[in-house]
Amino acid sequence: MRDNDIQLVTYVPDTVLTPLFKCLGEDNAVNMMVTTREEEAIGIAAGAWMGGVKSAVLMQTSGFATLPNVLASLTVPFQIPTVLIVSERGTLGEFNLGQSLVCRTMRPLLQSLGIEHHTISRLDEAYFIANQSIRQAIMTQAPTCLILSPLLTGGKAA
Amino acid sequence: MAHPKVMNRADLTRRLVAKLKNDEAVVAGIGFSNFDLWGAGNRPQNFYMLGSMGLAYSIALGVALAQPKRTVIALEGDGSLLMQLGALSTVAEQNPPNLKLILWDNGAYQITGGQPASSATTADLVEIARGSGLARSDWAKDESHFEQLVDAALITPGPAFIGVKIDNARPEKQTPRDPVQIRERFMRGIGVRSEPVP
């Protein structure tokens, strides 16, 4: 994110992403902003990008599931390169049935909206996938989604 | 709630736009909020939403944070605000000096046929804004009071919330609906893009 000059990160809290929130919070170049809803986080990020500040949005799978409307009516048609970073819940030993059901909607939704998305499962690939995805999003003015697999994050303990 | 005069959105939008002199950005919510903004005369610093109901204040907050020297005004309807009340507390917490929020409240989801919203009866959105942490939240009592509140908001640092009770008059015009053109014109209007296109 730093290599792509992302200066604003909006997020909705998530246990698995806590280390990432902490790390970004310690970076003086990044303004971290907690929001009340994922849609709101996208709206702020979109406004910031139009105002000249690059941004990313962090959330977990269930939060992503609240986003079809804003993706289909703001991010995609207005060609705004929103960077979505989603901690993947609902798979690989998930204990919460609601999470596991909503997880199965995530990739089909991204697919149907034509949103480029990649799953990051290995640390040695993380930089390349994230950096290239964010660069592509900015250059093509299209949203992108990075899905952080439990293989990378360790998931959430039951 | 006091009983402010019921006013006309198109009239007040024109009065608001007439006061803008410093390339202020204006973000207008879906439907009639942005139809009347378009009707008040197109400005390249206007952003017209097409969907994403309830996000006018959030988009405006993003613009305000990105461009702290530019005043940013957001126009939202009561039904839209009720859909995303959390946006008020986020604005209050960020406390942007350059963001001003205007609410057009006719107590109805007017564009979908006028179904009543809770703002018609029980919900006082100015009280909700104040309770969300926006200390400078007021109902405009009449047209001249609206103009006074706007004048004060434009010269006083910090977020302001101005609630206006409006009638059910339909807009005279409808905003063109090419999202890329709207967004590109807005970015050029607020100095993010310049010719030639990079």
Interface residues (C-beta under 8 A of the other chain):
Chain A: L8 N31 M33 T35 T36 R37 E39 E40 I42 G43 I44 A45 A46 G47 A48 W49 M50 G51 G52 V53 S55 N69 V70 A72 S73 L74 P77 F78 Q79 I80
Chain B: A25 V27 F47 M49 L50 G51 S52 M53 G54 L55 S58 I59 A60 L61 G62 V63 A64 L65 A66 Q67 Q84 G86 A87 S89 T90 Q94 P179 V180 I182 R183 F186 M187 I190 G191 V192
